[in-house]
Amino acid sequence: MAFTLTSRAFAEGADIPIRYTCDGENRAPHLTWSGTPDGTRSLTLIVDDPDAPGGIFTHWVLYDIPPEIRELNENEAGATVGIHGRNSFGKAGFGGPCPPHGDPPHRYMFTLAAVDVPSLGLSGARSREDVDAAMETHVIGIARLTGRYQRQRAARGRGSASQ
């Protein structure tokens, strides 16, 4: 069985609904996975935007997810499972898609890594780079889900600022 990551919120390659973005409720979407590789002792979730103007922008880092967990409910954002790392917004937890106005659609890659250790041995809201380095030699499987999002131009009208 293949290691797969899916969501009820959007399909592979589809648009991410506005409620899961900075223009909506900024909620983490529901995620579920199956086919976790044999030997998985924990999971790490990283969500990033490879199309960001300044390079890869990380929206969510969640590590040391117990291997028996098979889903994160909408807006659960791992509140009760795993440890939140620091995203590129400088905060622990989920930060929704928020590309610059006028940019073409950005891709948002939800990457779930199965690792062969029960803990990465990190504490607190560590950076994406710390998490990547800690799991580098321990990844035994990867599942990925990619969504897209493009911000709409702000409505122009009387008294509104242009963007």
PyMOL CGO cylinders between C-alpha atoms (Angstrom):
from pymol import cmd
from pymol.cgo import CYLINDER

trace = [
    CYLINDER, 0.00, 0.00, 0.00, 1.33, 3.43, -0.96, 0.3, 1, 1, 1, 1, 1, 1,
    CYLINDER, 1.33, 3.43, -0.96, 1.93, 6.08, 1.69, 0.3, 1, 1, 1, 1, 1, 1,
    CYLINDER, 1.93, 6.08, 1.69, -0.66, 8.78, 0.86, 0.3, 1, 1, 1, 1, 1, 1,
    CYLINDER, -0.66, 8.78, 0.86, -1.79, 12.11, 2.28, 0.3, 1, 1, 1, 1, 1, 1,
    CYLINDER, -1.79, 12.11, 2.28, -5.24, 13.52, 1.48, 0.3, 1, 1, 1, 1, 1, 1,
    CYLINDER, -5.24, 13.52, 1.48, -7.65, 16.20, 2.66, 0.3, 1, 1, 1, 1, 1, 1,
    CYLINDER, -7.65, 16.20, 2.66, -11.42, 16.65, 2.66, 0.3, 1, 1, 1, 1, 1, 1,
    CYLINDER, -11.42, 16.65, 2.66, -10.78, 20.36, 2.01, 0.3, 1, 1, 1, 1, 1, 1,
    CYLINDER, -10.78, 20.36, 2.01, -9.12, 20.04, -1.42, 0.3, 1, 1, 1, 1, 1, 1,
    CYLINDER, -9.12, 20.04, -1.42, -7.89, 17.43, -3.87, 0.3, 1, 1, 1, 1, 1, 1,
    CYLINDER, -7.89, 17.43, -3.87, -4.34, 16.97, -5.16, 0.3, 1, 1, 1, 1, 1, 1,
    CYLINDER, -4.34, 16.97, -5.16, -3.43, 19.93, -7.36, 0.3, 1, 1, 1, 1, 1, 1,
    CYLINDER, -3.43, 19.93, -7.36, -6.72, 21.75, -6.68, 0.3, 1, 1, 1, 1, 1, 1,
    CYLINDER, -6.72, 21.75, -6.68, -7.34, 25.21, -5.26, 0.3, 1, 1, 1, 1, 1, 1,
    CYLINDER, -7.34, 25.21, -5.26, -7.24, 25.56, -1.49, 0.3, 1, 1, 1, 1, 1, 1,
    CYLINDER, -7.24, 25.56, -1.49, -10.54, 27.09, -0.27, 0.3, 1, 1, 1, 1, 1, 1,
    CYLINDER, -10.54, 27.09, -0.27, -10.26, 30.64, 1.05, 0.3, 1, 1, 1, 1, 1, 1,
    CYLINDER, -10.26, 30.64, 1.05, -11.26, 29.64, 4.61, 0.3, 1, 1, 1, 1, 1, 1,
    CYLINDER, -11.26, 29.64, 4.61, -7.84, 27.96, 5.01, 0.3, 1, 1, 1, 1, 1, 1,
    CYLINDER, -7.84, 27.96, 5.01, -5.91, 31.10, 4.00, 0.3, 1, 1, 1, 1, 1, 1,
    CYLINDER, -5.91, 31.10, 4.00, -4.99, 34.50, 5.40, 0.3, 1, 1, 1, 1, 1, 1,
    CYLINDER, -4.99, 34.50, 5.40, -7.92, 35.93, 3.43, 0.3, 1, 1, 1, 1, 1, 1,
    CYLINDER, -7.92, 35.93, 3.43, -10.36, 33.65, 5.24, 0.3, 1, 1, 1, 1, 1, 1,
    CYLINDER, -10.36, 33.65, 5.24, -10.31, 32.02, 8.66, 0.3, 1, 1, 1, 1, 1, 1,
    CYLINDER, -10.31, 32.02, 8.66, -6.66, 30.91, 8.46, 0.3, 1, 1, 1, 1, 1, 1,
    CYLINDER, -6.66, 30.91, 8.46, -7.70, 27.42, 9.55, 0.3, 1, 1, 1, 1, 1, 1,
    CYLINDER, -7.70, 27.42, 9.55, -5.55, 24.34, 9.08, 0.3, 1, 1, 1, 1, 1, 1,
    CYLINDER, -5.55, 24.34, 9.08, -7.32, 21.94, 6.69, 0.3, 1, 1, 1, 1, 1, 1,
    CYLINDER, -7.32, 21.94, 6.69, -8.29, 18.40, 7.62, 0.3, 1, 1, 1, 1, 1, 1,
    CYLINDER, -8.29, 18.40, 7.62, -5.54, 15.94, 6.72, 0.3, 1, 1, 1, 1, 1, 1,
    CYLINDER, -5.54, 15.94, 6.72, -5.58, 12.15, 6.72, 0.3, 1, 1, 1, 1, 1, 1,
    CYLINDER, -5.58, 12.15, 6.72, -3.00, 9.58, 5.71, 0.3, 1, 1, 1, 1, 1, 1,
    CYLINDER, -3.00, 9.58, 5.71, -2.69, 5.88, 5.07, 0.3, 1, 1, 1, 1, 1, 1,
    CYLINDER, -2.69, 5.88, 5.07, -0.06, 3.33, 4.13, 0.3, 1, 1, 1, 1, 1, 1,
    CYLINDER, -0.06, 3.33, 4.13, 2.42, 4.45, 6.77, 0.3, 1, 1, 1, 1, 1, 1,
    CYLINDER, 2.42, 4.45, 6.77, 5.64, 2.50, 6.10, 0.3, 1, 1, 1, 1, 1, 1,
    CYLINDER, 5.64, 2.50, 6.10, 6.66, -0.39, 8.36, 0.3, 1, 1, 1, 1, 1, 1,
    CYLINDER, 6.66, -0.39, 8.36, 9.13, 0.85, 10.95, 0.3, 1, 1, 1, 1, 1, 1,
    CYLINDER, 9.13, 0.85, 10.95, 7.51, 4.28, 11.33, 0.3, 1, 1, 1, 1, 1, 1,
    CYLINDER, 7.51, 4.28, 11.33, 8.03, 5.46, 14.89, 0.3, 1, 1, 1, 1, 1, 1,
    CYLINDER, 8.03, 5.46, 14.89, 6.88, 9.08, 14.42, 0.3, 1, 1, 1, 1, 1, 1,
    CYLINDER, 6.88, 9.08, 14.42, 5.77, 11.50, 11.71, 0.3, 1, 1, 1, 1, 1, 1,
    CYLINDER, 5.77, 11.50, 11.71, 6.74, 15.03, 10.72, 0.3, 1, 1, 1, 1, 1, 1,
    CYLINDER, 6.74, 15.03, 10.72, 4.51, 17.42, 8.77, 0.3, 1, 1, 1, 1, 1, 1,
    CYLINDER, 4.51, 17.42, 8.77, 5.93, 20.39, 6.88, 0.3, 1, 1, 1, 1, 1, 1,
    CYLINDER, 5.93, 20.39, 6.88, 3.83, 22.76, 4.76, 0.3, 1, 1, 1, 1, 1, 1,
    CYLINDER, 3.83, 22.76, 4.76, 5.64, 25.17, 2.49, 0.3, 1, 1, 1, 1, 1, 1,
    CYLINDER, 5.64, 25.17, 2.49, 5.30, 27.46, -0.50, 0.3, 1, 1, 1, 1, 1, 1,
    CYLINDER, 5.30, 27.46, -0.50, 8.13, 26.87, -3.00, 0.3, 1, 1, 1, 1, 1, 1,
    CYLINDER, 8.13, 26.87, -3.00, 6.84, 29.76, -5.15, 0.3, 1, 1, 1, 1, 1, 1,
    CYLINDER, 6.84, 29.76, -5.15, 7.33, 32.52, -2.55, 0.3, 1, 1, 1, 1, 1, 1,
    CYLINDER, 7.33, 32.52, -2.55, 9.25, 35.55, -3.88, 0.3, 1, 1, 1, 1, 1, 1,
    CYLINDER, 9.25, 35.55, -3.88, 12.06, 35.21, -1.31, 0.3, 1, 1, 1, 1, 1, 1,
    CYLINDER, 12.06, 35.21, -1.31, 12.45, 31.45, -1.66, 0.3, 1, 1, 1, 1, 1, 1,
    CYLINDER, 12.45, 31.45, -1.66, 10.73, 28.60, 0.17, 0.3, 1, 1, 1, 1, 1, 1,
    CYLINDER, 10.73, 28.60, 0.17, 8.30, 29.93, 2.80, 0.3, 1, 1, 1, 1, 1, 1,
    CYLINDER, 8.30, 29.93, 2.80, 7.33, 27.50, 5.56, 0.3, 1, 1, 1, 1, 1, 1,
    CYLINDER, 7.33, 27.50, 5.56, 3.72, 27.66, 6.77, 0.3, 1, 1, 1, 1, 1, 1,
    CYLINDER, 3.72, 27.66, 6.77, 3.68, 24.81, 9.29, 0.3, 1, 1, 1, 1, 1, 1,
    CYLINDER, 3.68, 24.81, 9.29, 6.11, 22.51, 11.07, 0.3, 1, 1, 1, 1, 1, 1,
    CYLINDER, 6.11, 22.51, 11.07, 4.74, 19.74, 13.27, 0.3, 1, 1, 1, 1, 1, 1,
    CYLINDER, 4.74, 19.74, 13.27, 7.03, 16.96, 14.46, 0.3, 1, 1, 1, 1, 1, 1,
    CYLINDER, 7.03, 16.96, 14.46, 7.08, 13.97, 16.82, 0.3, 1, 1, 1, 1, 1, 1,
    CYLINDER, 7.08, 13.97, 16.82, 3.54, 13.02, 15.76, 0.3, 1, 1, 1, 1, 1, 1,
    CYLINDER, 3.54, 13.02, 15.76, 2.82, 9.57, 17.24, 0.3, 1, 1, 1, 1, 1, 1,
    CYLINDER, 2.82, 9.57, 17.24, 2.67, 6.84, 14.57, 0.3, 1, 1, 1, 1, 1, 1,
    CYLINDER, 2.67, 6.84, 14.57, -0.82, 5.67, 15.58, 0.3, 1, 1, 1, 1, 1, 1,
    CYLINDER, -0.82, 5.67, 15.58, -2.28, 9.07, 14.60, 0.3, 1, 1, 1, 1, 1, 1,
    CYLINDER, -2.28, 9.07, 14.60, -3.87, 8.87, 11.15, 0.3, 1, 1, 1, 1, 1, 1,
    CYLINDER, -3.87, 8.87, 11.15, -5.47, 12.30, 10.78, 0.3, 1, 1, 1, 1, 1, 1,
    CYLINDER, -5.47, 12.30, 10.78, -5.59, 15.89, 11.93, 0.3, 1, 1, 1, 1, 1, 1,
    CYLINDER, -5.59, 15.89, 11.93, -9.06, 17.39, 12.06, 0.3, 1, 1, 1, 1, 1, 1,
    CYLINDER, -9.06, 17.39, 12.06, -9.76, 20.80, 10.59, 0.3, 1, 1, 1, 1, 1, 1,
    CYLINDER, -9.76, 20.80, 10.59, -8.16, 23.55, 12.65, 0.3, 1, 1, 1, 1, 1, 1,
    CYLINDER, -8.16, 23.55, 12.65, -6.84, 20.99, 15.12, 0.3, 1, 1, 1, 1, 1, 1,
    CYLINDER, -6.84, 20.99, 15.12, -3.44, 22.04, 13.83, 0.3, 1, 1, 1, 1, 1, 1,
    CYLINDER, -3.44, 22.04, 13.83, -1.90, 19.32, 15.92, 0.3, 1, 1, 1, 1, 1, 1,
    CYLINDER, -1.90, 19.32, 15.92, -2.87, 21.06, 19.15, 0.3, 1, 1, 1, 1, 1, 1,
    CYLINDER, -2.87, 21.06, 19.15, -2.89, 17.75, 21.01, 0.3, 1, 1, 1, 1, 1, 1,
    CYLINDER, -2.89, 17.75, 21.01, -0.38, 15.76, 18.98, 0.3, 1, 1, 1, 1, 1, 1,
    CYLINDER, -0.38, 15.76, 18.98, 3.26, 16.36, 18.21, 0.3, 1, 1, 1, 1, 1, 1,
    CYLINDER, 3.26, 16.36, 18.21, 5.36, 19.46, 18.75, 0.3, 1, 1, 1, 1, 1, 1,
    CYLINDER, 5.36, 19.46, 18.75, 4.93, 22.66, 16.74, 0.3, 1, 1, 1, 1, 1, 1,
    CYLINDER, 4.93, 22.66, 16.74, 8.00, 24.09, 15.11, 0.3, 1, 1, 1, 1, 1, 1,
    CYLINDER, 8.00, 24.09, 15.11, 8.41, 27.72, 14.08, 0.3, 1, 1, 1, 1, 1, 1,
    CYLINDER, 8.41, 27.72, 14.08, 7.03, 28.72, 10.68, 0.3, 1, 1, 1, 1, 1, 1,
    CYLINDER, 7.03, 28.72, 10.68, 8.35, 31.52, 8.44, 0.3, 1, 1, 1, 1, 1, 1,
    CYLINDER, 8.35, 31.52, 8.44, 5.87, 33.92, 10.06, 0.3, 1, 1, 1, 1, 1, 1,
    CYLINDER, 5.87, 33.92, 10.06, 8.01, 33.45, 13.20, 0.3, 1, 1, 1, 1, 1, 1,
    CYLINDER, 8.01, 33.45, 13.20, 5.23, 31.65, 15.07, 0.3, 1, 1, 1, 1, 1, 1,
    CYLINDER, 5.23, 31.65, 15.07, 4.53, 28.11, 16.23, 0.3, 1, 1, 1, 1, 1, 1,
    CYLINDER, 4.53, 28.11, 16.23, 1.55, 26.50, 14.50, 0.3, 1, 1, 1, 1, 1, 1,
    CYLINDER, 1.55, 26.50, 14.50, -0.24, 26.83, 11.19, 0.3, 1, 1, 1, 1, 1, 1,
    CYLINDER, -0.24, 26.83, 11.19, -0.08, 29.99, 9.09, 0.3, 1, 1, 1, 1, 1, 1,
    CYLINDER, -0.08, 29.99, 9.09, -2.30, 29.76, 6.03, 0.3, 1, 1, 1, 1, 1, 1,
    CYLINDER, -2.30, 29.76, 6.03, -1.45, 30.51, 2.41, 0.3, 1, 1, 1, 1, 1, 1,
    CYLINDER, -1.45, 30.51, 2.41, -0.95, 34.24, 1.86, 0.3, 1, 1, 1, 1, 1, 1,
    CYLINDER, -0.95, 34.24, 1.86, 0.87, 34.94, -1.41, 0.3, 1, 1, 1, 1, 1, 1,
    CYLINDER, 0.87, 34.94, -1.41, 1.40, 38.54, -2.55, 0.3, 1, 1, 1, 1, 1, 1,
    CYLINDER, 1.40, 38.54, -2.55, -1.53, 40.17, -4.35, 0.3, 1, 1, 1, 1, 1, 1,
    CYLINDER, -1.53, 40.17, -4.35, -0.98, 39.99, -8.10, 0.3, 1, 1, 1, 1, 1, 1,
    CYLINDER, -0.98, 39.99, -8.10, 1.17, 36.86, -8.02, 0.3, 1, 1, 1, 1, 1, 1,
    CYLINDER, 1.17, 36.86, -8.02, 0.09, 33.87, -10.09, 0.3, 1, 1, 1, 1, 1, 1,
    CYLINDER, 0.09, 33.87, -10.09, -1.17, 30.88, -8.06, 0.3, 1, 1, 1, 1, 1, 1,
    CYLINDER, -1.17, 30.88, -8.06, 1.36, 29.52, -5.57, 0.3, 1, 1, 1, 1, 1, 1,
    CYLINDER, 1.36, 29.52, -5.57, 1.75, 25.84, -4.76, 0.3, 1, 1, 1, 1, 1, 1,
    CYLINDER, 1.75, 25.84, -4.76, 1.41, 24.74, -1.14, 0.3, 1, 1, 1, 1, 1, 1,
    CYLINDER, 1.41, 24.74, -1.14, 3.12, 21.44, -0.46, 0.3, 1, 1, 1, 1, 1, 1,
    CYLINDER, 3.12, 21.44, -0.46, 1.92, 19.42, 2.52, 0.3, 1, 1, 1, 1, 1, 1,
    CYLINDER, 1.92, 19.42, 2.52, 4.72, 16.91, 3.12, 0.3, 1, 1, 1, 1, 1, 1,
    CYLINDER, 4.72, 16.91, 3.12, 4.36, 14.13, 5.69, 0.3, 1, 1, 1, 1, 1, 1,
    CYLINDER, 4.36, 14.13, 5.69, 7.56, 12.26, 6.52, 0.3, 1, 1, 1, 1, 1, 1,
    CYLINDER, 7.56, 12.26, 6.52, 7.60, 8.88, 8.24, 0.3, 1, 1, 1, 1, 1, 1,
    CYLINDER, 7.60, 8.88, 8.24, 10.68, 8.62, 10.44, 0.3, 1, 1, 1, 1, 1, 1,
    CYLINDER, 10.68, 8.62, 10.44, 12.30, 5.67, 12.20, 0.3, 1, 1, 1, 1, 1, 1,
    CYLINDER, 12.30, 5.67, 12.20, 12.75, 7.31, 15.61, 0.3, 1, 1, 1, 1, 1, 1,
    CYLINDER, 12.75, 7.31, 15.61, 10.02, 8.08, 18.17, 0.3, 1, 1, 1, 1, 1, 1,
    CYLINDER, 10.02, 8.08, 18.17, 11.35, 11.62, 18.68, 0.3, 1, 1, 1, 1, 1, 1,
    CYLINDER, 11.35, 11.62, 18.68, 13.64, 13.96, 16.78, 0.3, 1, 1, 1, 1, 1, 1,
    CYLINDER, 13.64, 13.96, 16.78, 15.15, 14.93, 20.14, 0.3, 1, 1, 1, 1, 1, 1,
    CYLINDER, 15.15, 14.93, 20.14, 14.23, 18.58, 19.77, 0.3, 1, 1, 1, 1, 1, 1,
    CYLINDER, 14.23, 18.58, 19.77, 12.32, 20.72, 22.23, 0.3, 1, 1, 1, 1, 1, 1,
    CYLINDER, 12.32, 20.72, 22.23, 9.97, 23.61, 21.72, 0.3, 1, 1, 1, 1, 1, 1,
    CYLINDER, 9.97, 23.61, 21.72, 9.25, 25.64, 18.62, 0.3, 1, 1, 1, 1, 1, 1,
    CYLINDER, 9.25, 25.64, 18.62, 12.35, 24.79, 16.58, 0.3, 1, 1, 1, 1, 1, 1,
    CYLINDER, 12.35, 24.79, 16.58, 13.01, 26.08, 13.10, 0.3, 1, 1, 1, 1, 1, 1,
    CYLINDER, 13.01, 26.08, 13.10, 12.31, 24.16, 9.91, 0.3, 1, 1, 1, 1, 1, 1,
    CYLINDER, 12.31, 24.16, 9.91, 16.06, 23.89, 9.39, 0.3, 1, 1, 1, 1, 1, 1,
    CYLINDER, 16.06, 23.89, 9.39, 16.53, 22.27, 12.83, 0.3, 1, 1, 1, 1, 1, 1,
    CYLINDER, 16.53, 22.27, 12.83, 13.74, 19.79, 12.11, 0.3, 1, 1, 1, 1, 1, 1,
    CYLINDER, 13.74, 19.79, 12.11, 15.09, 18.98, 8.62, 0.3, 1, 1, 1, 1, 1, 1,
    CYLINDER, 15.09, 18.98, 8.62, 18.58, 18.36, 10.05, 0.3, 1, 1, 1, 1, 1, 1,
    CYLINDER, 18.58, 18.36, 10.05, 17.27, 16.17, 12.88, 0.3, 1, 1, 1, 1, 1, 1,
    CYLINDER, 17.27, 16.17, 12.88, 15.24, 13.91, 10.60, 0.3, 1, 1, 1, 1, 1, 1,
    CYLINDER, 15.24, 13.91, 10.60, 17.68, 13.86, 7.65, 0.3, 1, 1, 1, 1, 1, 1,
    CYLINDER, 17.68, 13.86, 7.65, 18.96, 10.30, 8.18, 0.3, 1, 1, 1, 1, 1, 1,
    CYLINDER, 18.96, 10.30, 8.18, 15.71, 8.96, 9.64, 0.3, 1, 1, 1, 1, 1, 1,
    CYLINDER, 15.71, 8.96, 9.64, 13.14, 9.43, 6.85, 0.3, 1, 1, 1, 1, 1, 1,
    CYLINDER, 13.14, 9.43, 6.85, 11.71, 6.11, 5.63, 0.3, 1, 1, 1, 1, 1, 1,
    CYLINDER, 11.71, 6.11, 5.63, 8.79, 7.42, 3.59, 0.3, 1, 1, 1, 1, 1, 1,
    CYLINDER, 8.79, 7.42, 3.59, 7.23, 10.60, 2.21, 0.3, 1, 1, 1, 1, 1, 1,
    CYLINDER, 7.23, 10.60, 2.21, 3.59, 11.39, 1.38, 0.3, 1, 1, 1, 1, 1, 1,
    CYLINDER, 3.59, 11.39, 1.38, 2.74, 14.68, -0.28, 0.3, 1, 1, 1, 1, 1, 1,
    CYLINDER, 2.74, 14.68, -0.28, -0.40, 16.68, -1.05, 0.3, 1, 1, 1, 1, 1, 1,
    CYLINDER, -0.40, 16.68, -1.05, -0.18, 19.87, -3.11, 0.3, 1, 1, 1, 1, 1, 1,
    CYLINDER, -0.18, 19.87, -3.11, -2.81, 22.61, -3.26, 0.3, 1, 1, 1, 1, 1, 1,
    CYLINDER, -2.81, 22.61, -3.26, -2.83, 25.99, -4.99, 0.3, 1, 1, 1, 1, 1, 1,
    CYLINDER, -2.83, 25.99, -4.99, -3.89, 29.45, -3.91, 0.3, 1, 1, 1, 1, 1, 1,
    CYLINDER, -3.89, 29.45, -3.91, -3.98, 32.87, -5.56, 0.3, 1, 1, 1, 1, 1, 1,
    CYLINDER, -3.98, 32.87, -5.56, -5.16, 35.99, -3.77, 0.3, 1, 1, 1, 1, 1, 1,
    CYLINDER, -5.16, 35.99, -3.77, -7.78, 38.05, -5.49, 0.3, 1, 1, 1, 1, 1, 1,
    CYLINDER, -7.78, 38.05, -5.49, -7.20, 41.74, -5.99, 0.3, 1, 1, 1, 1, 1, 1,
    CYLINDER, -7.20, 41.74, -5.99, -8.78, 43.92, -3.34, 0.3, 1, 1, 1, 1, 1, 1,
    CYLINDER, -8.78, 43.92, -3.34, -11.97, 45.56, -4.51, 0.3, 1, 1, 1, 1, 1, 1,
    CYLINDER, -11.97, 45.56, -4.51, -11.35, 49.10, -5.67, 0.3, 1, 1, 1, 1, 1, 1,
    CYLINDER, -11.35, 49.10, -5.67, -13.89, 51.68, -4.90, 0.3, 1, 1, 1, 1, 1, 1,
    CYLINDER, -13.89, 51.68, -4.90, -14.53, 54.90, -3.17, 0.3, 1, 1, 1, 1, 1, 1,
    CYLINDER, -14.53, 54.90, -3.17, -12.34, 55.27, -0.11, 0.3, 1, 1, 1, 1, 1, 1,
    CYLINDER, -12.34, 55.27, -0.11, -10.53, 51.97, -0.54, 0.3, 1, 1, 1, 1, 1, 1,
    CYLINDER, -10.53, 51.97, -0.54, -6.77, 51.81, -0.77, 0.3, 1, 1, 1, 1, 1, 1,
    CYLINDER, -6.77, 51.81, -0.77, -5.27, 50.33, -3.89, 0.3, 1, 1, 1, 1, 1, 1,
    CYLINDER, -5.27, 50.33, -3.89, -2.94, 47.38, -3.57, 0.3, 1, 1, 1, 1, 1, 1,
]
cmd.load_cgo(trace, "trace")
